[in-house]
Amino acid sequence: MKYDKEGWQCFVQISEDKVIKKIKTKEEMFDSIRRYLEANNQLDELEEKVDKINLSTINSLRIIQKSKIPKKYLANASIKENLIEQDRIMPLGDKIIELIKYRDEKEAKKLIEHLIDFIITLWKYKIHENTYKFYSCYGIDKNNDIVLIDFLEITDDKEKVTKQIMDKKWDKPKRYFGKIDEKISDYFIELTNRRLTLNTLERNWGAEQNDR
């Protein structure tokens, strides 16, 4: 199979309405991560980074496969062995760029508000996305609903999520520099600081997963 692009964890094939991701072996991850770290003069981190990404991939697939989360929240993902097939979805970052281009900052901020709602919805299924790369890990489907399109760096460890909330892991403006409009990333940080609290986590964590 010919792939259109690749990331650290997957080779990706894109058609008109579907995306197929082939999960890389640890050796294939090693090659792509090595190229990145070599370019950034960080090869001393290679072994640790490869182990971390490989374990994250394995753990994330386990979480999704045992979860009761509706598939529509994952762009109708199906997982068979080392392949993930999903609906082709516009990444949230692309939609925000489009809105900003047409000077619709208000609508772009509404998307961020819906995103925070969706992150809390994921908590109800004991799913938390670790990276806060909201511009690329999430997308907007044909019904204008937010969905999680990259679920290979997630956790179901409530203690880990608690620590991230206490540390405000998302509150690092440099993380978003060059990735998304600064006003929108600032709004994401502002809203996340206000809404992703320990009380909200406690009220919502596992609510849907436990009741079914």
TIRO-2110 file (N, C-alpha, C; in Angstrom, 1 decimal):
// TIRO-2110
0.8, -1.2, 0.0, N, 1, A
0.0, 0.0, 0.0, CA, 1, A
0.9, 1.2, 0.0, C, 1, A
0.5, 2.2, -0.8, N, 2, A
1.3, 3.5, -0.9, CA, 2, A
0.7, 4.4, 0.1, C, 2, A
1.6, 5.1, 0.9, N, 3, A
1.1, 6.0, 1.9, CA, 3, A
1.4, 7.4, 1.5, C, 3, A
0.5, 8.3, 1.9, N, 4, A
0.7, 9.7, 1.5, CA, 4, A
1.6, 10.5, 2.4, C, 4, A
1.6, 10.2, 3.7, N, 5, A
2.5, 10.8, 4.6, CA, 5, A
2.7, 9.9, 5.8, C, 5, A
3.5, 10.4, 6.7, N, 6, A
3.8, 9.6, 7.9, CA, 6, A
4.0, 10.5, 9.1, C, 6, A
3.8, 10.0, 10.3, N, 7, A
4.1, 10.6, 11.5, CA, 7, A
5.0, 9.7, 12.3, C, 7, A
5.2, 10.0, 13.6, N, 8, A
6.1, 9.2, 14.4, CA, 8, A
5.5, 7.8, 14.6, C, 8, A
4.1, 7.7, 14.7, N, 9, A
3.5, 6.5, 15.0, CA, 9, A
2.8, 5.7, 13.9, C, 9, A
2.6, 6.4, 12.8, N, 10, A
1.8, 5.8, 11.7, CA, 10, A
2.3, 6.2, 10.3, C, 10, A
2.0, 5.4, 9.4, N, 11, A
2.0, 5.7, 7.9, CA, 11, A
0.5, 6.0, 7.6, C, 11, A
0.3, 7.0, 6.8, N, 12, A
-1.1, 7.5, 6.6, CA, 12, A
-1.4, 7.5, 5.1, C, 12, A
-2.6, 6.9, 4.8, N, 13, A
-3.1, 7.0, 3.4, CA, 13, A
-4.4, 7.7, 3.4, C, 13, A
-4.6, 8.7, 2.5, N, 14, A
-5.7, 9.6, 2.5, CA, 14, A
-6.5, 9.4, 1.2, C, 14, A
-7.8, 9.1, 1.3, N, 15, A
-8.6, 9.1, 0.1, CA, 15, A
-9.6, 10.2, 0.2, C, 15, A
-10.6, 10.3, -0.6, N, 16, A
-11.6, 11.4, -0.7, CA, 16, A
-12.4, 11.5, 0.6, C, 16, A
-12.7, 10.3, 1.2, N, 17, A
-13.6, 10.3, 2.4, CA, 17, A
-13.1, 9.5, 3.5, C, 17, A
-11.9, 8.8, 3.4, N, 18, A
-11.4, 8.0, 4.4, CA, 18, A
-9.9, 8.2, 4.7, C, 18, A
-9.5, 7.9, 5.9, N, 19, A
-8.1, 8.0, 6.2, CA, 19, A
-7.7, 6.6, 6.8, C, 19, A
-6.6, 6.0, 6.3, N, 20, A
-6.2, 4.7, 6.8, CA, 20, A
-4.8, 4.9, 7.4, C, 20, A
-4.6, 4.6, 8.7, N, 21, A
-3.3, 4.7, 9.4, CA, 21, A
-2.8, 3.3, 9.7, C, 21, A
-1.6, 3.1, 9.3, N, 22, A
-0.9, 1.8, 9.6, CA, 22, A
0.1, 2.1, 10.8, C, 22, A
-0.2, 1.4, 11.9, N, 23, A
0.6, 1.6, 13.0, CA, 23, A
2.0, 1.1, 12.8, C, 23, A
3.0, 1.9, 13.1, N, 24, A
4.4, 1.5, 12.9, CA, 24, A
4.9, 0.5, 13.9, C, 24, A
5.8, -0.3, 13.5, N, 25, A
6.5, -1.1, 14.4, CA, 25, A
7.5, -0.2, 15.3, C, 25, A
8.0, -0.8, 16.3, N, 26, A
8.9, 0.0, 17.2, CA, 26, A
10.1, 0.4, 16.3, C, 26, A
10.6, -0.5, 15.5, N, 27, A
11.8, -0.2, 14.6, CA, 27, A
11.5, 0.9, 13.6, C, 27, A
10.3, 1.0, 13.1, N, 28, A
9.9, 2.0, 12.2, CA, 28, A
9.7, 3.4, 12.9, C, 28, A
9.2, 3.3, 14.1, N, 29, A
9.2, 4.5, 14.9, CA, 29, A
10.6, 5.0, 15.2, C, 29, A
11.5, 4.1, 15.5, N, 30, A
12.9, 4.5, 15.8, CA, 30, A
13.5, 5.3, 14.6, C, 30, A
13.2, 4.9, 13.4, N, 31, A
13.8, 5.6, 12.2, CA, 31, A
13.2, 7.0, 12.1, C, 31, A
11.9, 7.1, 12.2, N, 32, A
11.3, 8.5, 12.0, CA, 32, A
11.7, 9.4, 13.2, C, 32, A
11.7, 8.9, 14.4, N, 33, A
12.0, 9.7, 15.6, CA, 33, A
13.5, 10.1, 15.5, C, 33, A
14.3, 9.2, 15.1, N, 34, A
15.8, 9.5, 15.0, CA, 34, A
16.0, 10.6, 14.0, C, 34, A
15.3, 10.6, 12.9, N, 35, A
15.5, 11.7, 11.9, CA, 35, A
15.1, 13.0, 12.5, C, 35, A
14.1, 13.1, 13.3, N, 36, A
13.6, 14.3, 13.9, CA, 36, A
14.6, 14.8, 14.9, C, 36, A
15.0, 13.9, 15.8, N, 37, A
16.0, 14.3, 16.9, CA, 37, A
17.3, 14.6, 16.3, C, 37, A
17.8, 14.0, 15.3, N, 38, A
19.0, 14.3, 14.7, CA, 38, A
19.0, 15.7, 14.1, C, 38, A
17.9, 16.1, 13.5, N, 39, A
17.8, 17.4, 12.9, CA, 39, A
17.8, 18.5, 14.0, C, 39, A
17.3, 18.1, 15.2, N, 40, A
17.3, 19.0, 16.3, CA, 40, A
18.4, 18.9, 17.4, C, 40, A
19.4, 18.1, 17.0, N, 41, A
20.5, 17.8, 17.8, CA, 41, A
20.2, 17.3, 19.2, C, 41, A
19.2, 16.3, 19.2, N, 42, A
18.8, 15.8, 20.5, CA, 42, A
18.8, 14.2, 20.5, C, 42, A
19.8, 13.7, 19.8, N, 43, A
19.9, 12.2, 19.7, CA, 43, A
20.1, 11.5, 21.0, C, 43, A
20.6, 12.2, 22.0, N, 44, A
20.7, 11.6, 23.3, CA, 44, A
19.4, 11.2, 23.9, C, 44, A
18.3, 11.7, 23.4, N, 45, A
17.0, 11.4, 23.9, CA, 45, A
16.3, 10.2, 23.1, C, 45, A
17.0, 9.7, 22.2, N, 46, A
16.4, 8.8, 21.2, CA, 46, A
15.7, 7.6, 21.9, C, 46, A
16.5, 6.8, 22.6, N, 47, A
15.9, 5.6, 23.2, CA, 47, A
14.7, 5.8, 24.1, C, 47, A
14.9, 6.8, 24.9, N, 48, A
13.8, 7.2, 25.9, CA, 48, A
12.5, 7.6, 25.1, C, 48, A
12.7, 8.4, 24.0, N, 49, A
11.6, 8.9, 23.3, CA, 49, A
10.9, 7.8, 22.5, C, 49, A
11.7, 6.9, 21.9, N, 50, A
11.1, 5.8, 21.2, CA, 50, A
10.3, 4.9, 22.1, C, 50, A
10.8, 4.6, 23.3, N, 51, A
10.1, 3.7, 24.3, CA, 51, A
8.8, 4.4, 24.7, C, 51, A
8.9, 5.7, 25.0, N, 52, A
7.7, 6.4, 25.4, CA, 52, A
6.6, 6.4, 24.3, C, 52, A
7.0, 6.7, 23.1, N, 53, A
6.0, 6.8, 22.0, CA, 53, A
5.4, 5.4, 21.7, C, 53, A
6.2, 4.4, 21.7, N, 54, A
5.8, 3.0, 21.5, CA, 54, A
4.8, 2.6, 22.6, C, 54, A
5.1, 2.8, 23.8, N, 55, A
4.2, 2.4, 24.9, CA, 55, A
2.9, 3.2, 24.9, C, 55, A
3.0, 4.5, 24.5, N, 56, A
1.8, 5.3, 24.4, CA, 56, A
0.9, 4.8, 23.3, C, 56, A
1.4, 4.4, 22.2, N, 57, A
0.6, 3.8, 21.1, CA, 57, A
-0.1, 2.5, 21.6, C, 57, A
0.7, 1.6, 22.2, N, 58, A
0.1, 0.4, 22.7, CA, 58, A
-1.0, 0.7, 23.7, C, 58, A
-0.7, 1.5, 24.7, N, 59, A
-1.7, 1.8, 25.7, CA, 59, A
-2.9, 2.5, 25.2, C, 59, A
-2.7, 3.4, 24.2, N, 60, A
-3.9, 4.2, 23.7, CA, 60, A
-4.8, 3.3, 22.9, C, 60, A
-4.3, 2.3, 22.2, N, 61, A
-5.1, 1.4, 21.4, CA, 61, A
-5.9, 0.5, 22.4, C, 61, A
-5.2, 0.1, 23.5, N, 62, A
-5.9, -0.7, 24.5, CA, 62, A
-7.1, 0.1, 25.1, C, 62, A
-6.9, 1.4, 25.4, N, 63, A
-7.9, 2.2, 26.0, CA, 63, A
-9.1, 2.3, 25.1, C, 63, A
-8.9, 2.6, 23.8, N, 64, A
-9.9, 2.7, 22.8, CA, 64, A
-10.7, 1.4, 22.6, C, 64, A
-10.0, 0.3, 22.6, N, 65, A
-10.6, -0.9, 22.3, CA, 65, A
-11.5, -1.4, 23.4, C, 65, A
-11.2, -1.0, 24.7, N, 66, A
-12.0, -1.4, 25.8, CA, 66, A
-13.1, -0.4, 26.2, C, 66, A
-13.0, 0.8, 25.6, N, 67, A
-13.9, 1.9, 25.9, CA, 67, A
-15.3, 1.7, 25.3, C, 67, A
-16.3, 2.3, 26.0, N, 68, A
-17.6, 2.3, 25.5, CA, 68, A
-17.9, 3.6, 24.7, C, 68, A
-16.9, 4.4, 24.4, N, 69, A
-17.1, 5.6, 23.7, CA, 69, A
-17.8, 5.4, 22.3, C, 69, A
-18.8, 6.2, 22.0, N, 70, A
-19.4, 6.1, 20.6, CA, 70, A
-18.3, 6.4, 19.5, C, 70, A
-18.3, 5.6, 18.5, N, 71, A
-17.3, 5.7, 17.4, CA, 71, A
-17.4, 7.1, 16.7, C, 71, A
-18.6, 7.7, 16.8, N, 72, A
-18.7, 9.0, 16.1, CA, 72, A
-17.8, 10.0, 16.7, C, 72, A
-17.4, 9.8, 18.0, N, 73, A
-16.5, 10.8, 18.7, CA, 73, A
-15.1, 10.6, 18.2, C, 73, A
-14.8, 9.5, 17.5, N, 74, A
-13.5, 9.2, 17.0, CA, 74, A
-13.4, 9.1, 15.5, C, 74, A
-14.3, 9.9, 14.9, N, 75, A
-14.4, 9.9, 13.4, CA, 75, A
-14.7, 8.5, 12.9, C, 75, A
-15.6, 7.8, 13.6, N, 76, A
-16.0, 6.5, 13.2, CA, 76, A
-14.8, 5.5, 13.0, C, 76, A
-13.9, 5.6, 13.9, N, 77, A
-12.7, 4.7, 13.8, CA, 77, A
-13.0, 3.2, 14.0, C, 77, A
-12.3, 2.5, 13.1, N, 78, A
-12.3, 1.0, 13.3, CA, 78, A
-10.9, 0.6, 13.3, C, 78, A
-10.6, -0.4, 14.2, N, 79, A
-9.2, -0.9, 14.5, CA, 79, A
-9.2, -2.3, 14.2, C, 79, A
-8.3, -2.7, 13.2, N, 80, A
-8.1, -4.1, 12.9, CA, 80, A
-6.6, -4.4, 12.8, C, 80, A
-6.2, -5.2, 13.8, N, 81, A
-4.7, -5.5, 13.9, CA, 81, A
-3.9, -4.2, 14.0, C, 81, A
-3.1, -3.9, 12.9, N, 82, A
-2.3, -2.7, 13.0, CA, 82, A
-2.8, -1.6, 12.1, C, 82, A
-4.1, -1.6, 11.7, N, 83, A
-4.7, -0.6, 10.9, CA, 83, A
-5.8, 0.1, 11.6, C, 83, A
-5.9, 1.4, 11.4, N, 84, A
-7.0, 2.3, 11.9, CA, 84, A
-7.6, 2.9, 10.6, C, 84, A
-8.9, 2.8, 10.5, N, 85, A
-9.6, 3.4, 9.4, CA, 85, A
-10.6, 4.4, 10.0, C, 85, A
-10.6, 5.7, 9.5, N, 86, A
-11.5, 6.7, 10.0, CA, 86, A
-12.1, 7.5, 8.9, C, 86, A
-13.2, 8.2, 9.2, N, 87, A
-13.7, 9.2, 8.2, CA, 87, A
-12.6, 10.3, 8.1, C, 87, A
-12.5, 10.8, 6.9, N, 88, A
-11.6, 12.0, 6.7, CA, 88, A
-12.3, 13.2, 7.2, C, 88, A
-11.6, 13.8, 8.2, N, 89, A
-12.2, 15.0, 8.9, CA, 89, A
-11.2, 16.2, 8.8, C, 89, A
-11.8, 17.4, 8.7, N, 90, A
-10.9, 18.6, 8.6, CA, 90, A
-10.3, 18.8, 10.0, C, 90, A
-9.0, 18.9, 10.2, N, 91, A
-8.4, 19.2, 11.5, CA, 91, A
-8.9, 20.5, 12.0, C, 91, A
-9.0, 20.6, 13.3, N, 92, A
-9.6, 21.8, 13.9, CA, 92, A
-8.7, 23.0, 13.6, C, 92, A
-7.4, 22.8, 13.5, N, 93, A
-6.5, 23.9, 13.2, CA, 93, A
-6.8, 24.5, 11.8, C, 93, A
-7.1, 23.6, 10.8, N, 94, A
-7.4, 24.1, 9.4, CA, 94, A
-8.7, 24.9, 9.4, C, 94, A
-9.7, 24.4, 10.2, N, 95, A
-10.9, 25.1, 10.2, CA, 95, A
-10.7, 26.5, 10.9, C, 95, A
-9.9, 26.6, 11.9, N, 96, A
-9.7, 27.9, 12.6, CA, 96, A
-8.9, 28.8, 11.6, C, 96, A
-8.0, 28.3, 10.9, N, 97, A
-7.2, 29.1, 9.9, CA, 97, A
-8.2, 29.7, 8.9, C, 97, A
-9.1, 28.8, 8.5, N, 98, A
-10.1, 29.3, 7.5, CA, 98, A
-11.0, 30.4, 8.0, C, 98, A
-11.4, 30.2, 9.3, N, 99, A
-12.3, 31.3, 9.9, CA, 99, A
-11.5, 32.6, 10.1, C, 99, A
-10.3, 32.5, 10.6, N, 100, A
-9.5, 33.7, 10.8, CA, 100, A
-9.2, 34.4, 9.5, C, 100, A
-9.0, 33.6, 8.4, N, 101, A
-8.8, 34.2, 7.1, CA, 101, A
-10.0, 35.1, 6.7, C, 101, A
-11.2, 34.6, 7.0, N, 102, A
-12.4, 35.4, 6.7, CA, 102, A
-12.8, 36.3, 7.9, C, 102, A
-11.9, 36.5, 8.8, N, 103, A
-12.1, 37.4, 9.9, CA, 103, A
-13.3, 37.1, 10.8, C, 103, A
-13.4, 35.8, 11.0, N, 104, A
-14.5, 35.4, 11.8, CA, 104, A
-14.0, 34.8, 13.2, C, 104, A
-13.3, 35.7, 13.9, N, 105, A
-12.7, 35.3, 15.2, CA, 105, A
-13.7, 34.8, 16.2, C, 105, A
-14.9, 35.4, 16.1, N, 106, A
-16.0, 35.0, 17.1, CA, 106, A
-16.3, 33.5, 16.9, C, 106, A
-16.5, 33.1, 15.6, N, 107, A
-16.8, 31.7, 15.3, CA, 107, A
-15.7, 30.8, 15.7, C, 107, A
-14.4, 31.3, 15.5, N, 108, A
-13.3, 30.5, 15.9, CA, 108, A
-13.2, 30.2, 17.4, C, 108, A
-13.6, 31.3, 18.1, N, 109, A
-13.6, 31.1, 19.6, CA, 109, A
-14.7, 30.2, 20.0, C, 109, A
-15.8, 30.2, 19.3, N, 110, A
-16.9, 29.3, 19.6, CA, 110, A
-16.4, 27.8, 19.5, C, 110, A
-15.6, 27.6, 18.5, N, 111, A
-15.1, 26.2, 18.3, CA, 111, A
-14.2, 25.8, 19.5, C, 111, A
-13.5, 26.7, 20.0, N, 112, A
-12.7, 26.4, 21.2, CA, 112, A
-13.6, 26.1, 22.4, C, 112, A
-14.7, 26.8, 22.5, N, 113, A
-15.7, 26.5, 23.6, CA, 113, A
-16.3, 25.1, 23.4, C, 113, A
-16.6, 24.8, 22.2, N, 114, A
-17.1, 23.4, 21.9, CA, 114, A
-16.0, 22.4, 22.2, C, 114, A
-14.8, 22.7, 21.9, N, 115, A
-13.7, 21.8, 22.1, CA, 115, A
-13.6, 21.5, 23.6, C, 115, A
-13.6, 22.5, 24.5, N, 116, A
-13.6, 22.3, 25.9, CA, 116, A
-14.7, 21.4, 26.4, C, 116, A
-15.9, 21.6, 25.8, N, 117, A
-17.0, 20.7, 26.1, CA, 117, A
-16.7, 19.3, 25.8, C, 117, A
-16.1, 19.1, 24.6, N, 118, A
-15.8, 17.8, 24.1, CA, 118, A
-14.7, 17.1, 25.0, C, 118, A
-13.7, 17.8, 25.4, N, 119, A
-12.7, 17.3, 26.3, CA, 119, A
-13.3, 16.7, 27.5, C, 119, A
-14.3, 17.5, 28.1, N, 120, A
-15.0, 17.0, 29.3, CA, 120, A
-15.9, 15.8, 28.9, C, 120, A
-16.4, 15.7, 27.7, N, 121, A
-17.2, 14.6, 27.3, CA, 121, A
-16.3, 13.3, 27.3, C, 121, A
-15.1, 13.5, 26.7, N, 122, A
-14.1, 12.4, 26.7, CA, 122, A
-13.8, 11.9, 28.1, C, 122, A
-13.7, 12.8, 29.1, N, 123, A
-13.5, 12.4, 30.5, CA, 123, A
-14.5, 11.4, 30.9, C, 123, A
-15.8, 11.6, 30.5, N, 124, A
-16.9, 10.7, 30.9, CA, 124, A
-16.6, 9.3, 30.5, C, 124, A
-15.8, 9.1, 29.5, N, 125, A
-15.4, 7.7, 29.0, CA, 125, A
-14.0, 7.4, 29.5, C, 125, A
-13.4, 8.1, 30.5, N, 126, A
-12.1, 7.9, 31.0, CA, 126, A
-11.1, 8.0, 29.9, C, 126, A
-11.2, 9.0, 29.1, N, 127, A
-10.2, 9.3, 28.0, CA, 127, A
-9.7, 10.7, 28.1, C, 127, A
-8.4, 10.9, 28.1, N, 128, A
-7.8, 12.2, 28.1, CA, 128, A
-6.7, 12.3, 27.1, C, 128, A
-6.7, 13.3, 26.3, N, 129, A
-5.6, 13.5, 25.3, CA, 129, A
-4.5, 14.2, 25.9, C, 129, A
-3.3, 13.7, 25.8, N, 130, A
-2.2, 14.2, 26.7, CA, 130, A
-1.4, 15.4, 26.1, C, 130, A
-1.5, 15.6, 24.8, N, 131, A
-0.6, 16.6, 24.2, CA, 131, A
-1.1, 18.0, 24.1, C, 131, A
-2.4, 18.2, 24.2, N, 132, A
-3.0, 19.5, 24.0, CA, 132, A
-2.7, 20.1, 22.7, C, 132, A
-2.4, 19.3, 21.7, N, 133, A
-2.3, 19.8, 20.3, CA, 133, A
-3.7, 19.8, 19.7, C, 133, A
-4.5, 20.7, 20.2, N, 134, A
-5.9, 20.7, 19.8, CA, 134, A
-6.1, 21.1, 18.3, C, 134, A
-5.1, 21.7, 17.7, N, 135, A
-5.2, 22.1, 16.3, CA, 135, A
-5.0, 20.9, 15.3, C, 135, A
-4.4, 19.8, 15.8, N, 136, A
-4.2, 18.7, 15.0, CA, 136, A
-4.8, 17.4, 15.5, C, 136, A
-5.0, 17.2, 16.8, N, 137, A
-5.5, 16.0, 17.3, CA, 137, A
-7.0, 15.9, 17.3, C, 137, A
-7.6, 17.1, 17.1, N, 138, A
-9.1, 17.1, 17.0, CA, 138, A
-9.5, 17.6, 15.6, C, 138, A
-10.7, 17.3, 15.2, N, 139, A
-11.2, 17.8, 13.9, CA, 139, A
-12.7, 18.2, 14.0, C, 139, A
-13.3, 18.6, 12.9, N, 140, A
-14.7, 19.0, 12.9, CA, 140, A
-15.3, 18.3, 11.8, C, 140, A
-16.4, 17.5, 12.1, N, 141, A
-17.0, 16.6, 11.1, CA, 141, A
-18.0, 17.3, 10.3, C, 141, A
-18.7, 16.6, 9.4, N, 142, A
-19.7, 17.2, 8.5, CA, 142, A
-20.9, 17.8, 9.2, C, 142, A
-21.1, 17.4, 10.5, N, 143, A
-22.2, 17.9, 11.3, CA, 143, A
-21.7, 19.1, 12.2, C, 143, A
-20.5, 19.5, 11.9, N, 144, A
-19.9, 20.6, 12.7, CA, 144, A
-19.7, 20.2, 14.2, C, 144, A
-19.5, 18.9, 14.4, N, 145, A
-19.2, 18.4, 15.8, CA, 145, A
-17.7, 18.2, 15.9, C, 145, A
-17.2, 18.5, 17.1, N, 146, A
-15.8, 18.2, 17.4, CA, 146, A
-15.6, 16.7, 17.6, C, 146, A
-14.5, 16.1, 17.0, N, 147, A
-14.2, 14.7, 17.2, CA, 147, A
-12.7, 14.6, 17.4, C, 147, A
-12.3, 13.5, 18.0, N, 148, A
-10.9, 13.2, 18.3, CA, 148, A
-10.3, 12.4, 17.1, C, 148, A
-9.4, 12.9, 16.3, N, 149, A
-8.9, 12.2, 15.2, CA, 149, A
-7.6, 11.5, 15.4, C, 149, A
-6.8, 12.0, 16.4, N, 150, A
-5.6, 11.4, 16.8, CA, 150, A
-5.7, 10.9, 18.2, C, 150, A
-5.8, 9.6, 18.4, N, 151, A
-6.0, 9.1, 19.8, CA, 151, A
-4.9, 8.2, 20.2, C, 151, A
-3.7, 8.4, 19.7, N, 152, A
-2.6, 7.5, 20.0, CA, 152, A
-1.7, 8.1, 21.1, C, 152, A
-2.1, 9.2, 21.7, N, 153, A
-1.4, 9.7, 22.9, CA, 153, A
-2.4, 10.1, 23.9, C, 153, A
-3.2, 9.1, 24.4, N, 154, A
-4.2, 9.3, 25.4, CA, 154, A
-3.9, 8.5, 26.7, C, 154, A
-4.6, 8.9, 27.7, N, 155, A
-4.5, 8.1, 29.0, CA, 155, A
-5.8, 7.9, 29.6, C, 155, A
-5.9, 6.8, 30.4, N, 156, A
-7.1, 6.6, 31.2, CA, 156, A
-6.8, 6.6, 32.7, C, 156, A
-5.6, 7.2, 33.0, N, 157, A
-5.1, 7.3, 34.3, CA, 157, A
-5.5, 8.6, 35.0, C, 157, A
-6.5, 8.5, 35.8, N, 158, A
-7.0, 9.7, 36.5, CA, 158, A
-6.0, 10.5, 37.2, C, 158, A
-5.1, 9.8, 37.9, N, 159, A
-4.0, 10.5, 38.6, CA, 159, A
-3.1, 11.3, 37.7, C, 159, A
-2.9, 10.8, 36.6, N, 160, A
-2.1, 11.5, 35.6, CA, 160, A
-2.8, 12.8, 35.1, C, 160, A
-4.1, 12.6, 34.9, N, 161, A
-4.9, 13.8, 34.4, CA, 161, A
-4.9, 14.8, 35.6, C, 161, A
-5.1, 14.4, 36.8, N, 162, A
-5.1, 15.2, 38.0, CA, 162, A
-3.8, 16.1, 38.0, C, 162, A
-2.7, 15.4, 37.8, N, 163, A
-1.4, 16.1, 37.9, CA, 163, A
-1.3, 17.1, 36.8, C, 163, A
-1.8, 16.8, 35.6, N, 164, A
-1.7, 17.7, 34.5, CA, 164, A
-2.6, 19.0, 34.8, C, 164, A
-3.7, 18.8, 35.4, N, 165, A
-4.6, 19.9, 35.8, CA, 165, A
-3.9, 20.8, 36.8, C, 165, A
-3.3, 20.1, 37.8, N, 166, A
-2.6, 20.9, 38.9, CA, 166, A
-1.4, 21.7, 38.3, C, 166, A
-0.7, 21.1, 37.3, N, 167, A
0.4, 21.7, 36.7, CA, 167, A
0.0, 22.7, 35.6, C, 167, A
-1.3, 22.6, 35.2, N, 168, A
-1.7, 23.4, 34.0, CA, 168, A
-0.8, 23.2, 32.8, C, 168, A
-0.7, 21.9, 32.4, N, 169, A
0.2, 21.5, 31.4, CA, 169, A
-0.1, 22.2, 30.1, C, 169, A
-1.3, 22.6, 29.8, N, 170, A
-1.7, 23.3, 28.6, CA, 170, A
-1.2, 24.7, 28.5, C, 170, A
-0.9, 25.3, 29.7, N, 171, A
-0.7, 26.7, 29.8, CA, 171, A
0.8, 27.1, 29.5, C, 171, A
1.2, 26.8, 28.2, N, 172, A
2.5, 27.1, 27.7, CA, 172, A
2.4, 27.7, 26.3, C, 172, A
2.3, 29.0, 26.2, N, 173, A
2.0, 29.7, 25.0, CA, 173, A
3.0, 29.3, 23.9, C, 173, A
4.3, 29.0, 24.2, N, 174, A
5.2, 28.6, 23.2, CA, 174, A
4.8, 27.3, 22.5, C, 174, A
4.0, 26.5, 23.1, N, 175, A
3.6, 25.2, 22.6, CA, 175, A
2.8, 25.4, 21.3, C, 175, A
2.1, 26.6, 21.2, N, 176, A
1.2, 26.8, 20.1, CA, 176, A
1.8, 27.8, 19.1, C, 176, A
2.9, 28.3, 19.4, N, 177, A
3.5, 29.4, 18.5, CA, 177, A
3.8, 28.8, 17.1, C, 177, A
3.3, 29.5, 16.1, N, 178, A
3.4, 29.0, 14.7, CA, 178, A
2.5, 27.9, 14.3, C, 178, A
1.7, 27.4, 15.2, N, 179, A
0.7, 26.4, 14.9, CA, 179, A
-0.7, 26.9, 14.7, C, 179, A
-1.0, 28.0, 15.5, N, 180, A
-2.4, 28.5, 15.5, CA, 180, A
-2.4, 30.0, 15.8, C, 180, A
-3.4, 30.7, 15.4, N, 181, A
-3.5, 32.1, 15.6, CA, 181, A
-3.3, 32.4, 17.1, C, 181, A
-2.5, 33.4, 17.5, N, 182, A
-2.2, 33.7, 18.9, CA, 182, A
-3.4, 34.0, 19.7, C, 182, A
-4.4, 34.7, 19.2, N, 183, A
-5.6, 35.1, 19.9, CA, 183, A
-6.4, 33.8, 20.3, C, 183, A
-6.4, 32.9, 19.3, N, 184, A
-7.1, 31.6, 19.6, CA, 184, A
-6.4, 30.8, 20.6, C, 184, A
-5.1, 30.6, 20.5, N, 185, A
-4.4, 29.8, 21.5, CA, 185, A
-4.5, 30.5, 22.9, C, 185, A
-4.4, 31.8, 22.9, N, 186, A
-4.6, 32.5, 24.2, CA, 186, A
-6.0, 32.2, 24.8, C, 186, A
-7.0, 32.2, 23.9, N, 187, A
-8.4, 31.9, 24.4, CA, 187, A
-8.5, 30.5, 24.8, C, 187, A
-7.8, 29.6, 24.1, N, 188, A
-7.8, 28.2, 24.6, CA, 188, A
-7.2, 28.0, 26.0, C, 188, A
-6.1, 28.7, 26.2, N, 189, A
-5.5, 28.6, 27.5, CA, 189, A
-6.4, 29.3, 28.6, C, 189, A
-6.9, 30.4, 28.3, N, 190, A
-7.8, 31.1, 29.2, CA, 190, A
-9.0, 30.2, 29.6, C, 190, A
-9.6, 29.6, 28.6, N, 191, A
-10.8, 28.8, 28.8, CA, 191, A
-10.5, 27.5, 29.5, C, 191, A
-9.4, 26.9, 29.2, N, 192, A
-8.9, 25.7, 29.8, CA, 192, A
-8.6, 25.9, 31.3, C, 192, A
-7.9, 27.0, 31.6, N, 193, A
-7.6, 27.3, 32.9, CA, 193, A
-8.9, 27.4, 33.8, C, 193, A
-9.9, 28.0, 33.2, N, 194, A
-11.2, 28.2, 33.9, CA, 194, A
-12.0, 27.0, 34.0, C, 194, A
-12.0, 26.1, 33.0, N, 195, A
-13.0, 25.0, 33.0, CA, 195, A
-12.5, 23.6, 33.3, C, 195, A
-11.2, 23.4, 33.0, N, 196, A
-10.6, 22.1, 33.2, CA, 196, A
-10.1, 22.0, 34.7, C, 196, A
-11.0, 21.9, 35.6, N, 197, A
-10.6, 21.9, 37.0, CA, 197, A
-10.7, 20.5, 37.6, C, 197, A
-10.1, 20.4, 38.8, N, 198, A
-10.2, 19.2, 39.6, CA, 198, A
-11.7, 18.8, 39.9, C, 198, A
-12.5, 19.8, 40.2, N, 199, A
-13.9, 19.6, 40.5, CA, 199, A
-14.6, 19.1, 39.2, C, 199, A
-14.3, 19.7, 38.1, N, 200, A
-14.9, 19.2, 36.8, CA, 200, A
-14.5, 17.8, 36.5, C, 200, A
-13.2, 17.5, 36.8, N, 201, A
-12.8, 16.1, 36.5, CA, 201, A
-13.5, 15.1, 37.5, C, 201, A
-13.6, 15.5, 38.7, N, 202, A
-14.3, 14.6, 39.7, CA, 202, A
-15.7, 14.3, 39.3, C, 202, A
-16.4, 15.3, 38.9, N, 203, A
-17.8, 15.2, 38.5, CA, 203, A
-18.0, 14.4, 37.3, C, 203, A
-17.1, 14.4, 36.4, N, 204, A
-17.3, 13.8, 35.0, CA, 204, A
-16.5, 12.5, 34.8, C, 204, A
-15.4, 12.3, 35.4, N, 205, A
-14.6, 11.1, 35.1, CA, 205, A
-15.3, 9.8, 35.2, C, 205, A
-15.4, 9.1, 34.1, N, 206, A
-16.0, 7.8, 34.0, CA, 206, A
-17.5, 7.8, 34.1, C, 206, A
-18.2, 8.9, 34.0, N, 207, A
-19.6, 9.0, 34.2, CA, 207, A
-20.4, 8.1, 33.2, C, 207, A
-20.0, 8.1, 32.0, N, 208, A
-20.6, 7.3, 31.0, CA, 208, A
-20.1, 5.9, 31.0, C, 208, A
-18.8, 5.7, 31.2, N, 209, A
-18.2, 4.4, 31.2, CA, 209, A
-18.7, 3.5, 32.3, C, 209, A
-19.1, 4.1, 33.4, N, 210, A
-19.5, 3.3, 34.6, CA, 210, A
-21.0, 3.0, 34.5, C, 210, A
-21.8, 3.9, 33.9, N, 211, A
-23.2, 3.7, 33.9, CA, 211, A
-23.8, 2.8, 32.9, C, 211, A
-22.9, 2.2, 32.0, N, 212, A
-23.5, 1.4, 30.9, CA, 212, A
-23.1, -0.1, 31.1, C, 212, A
END
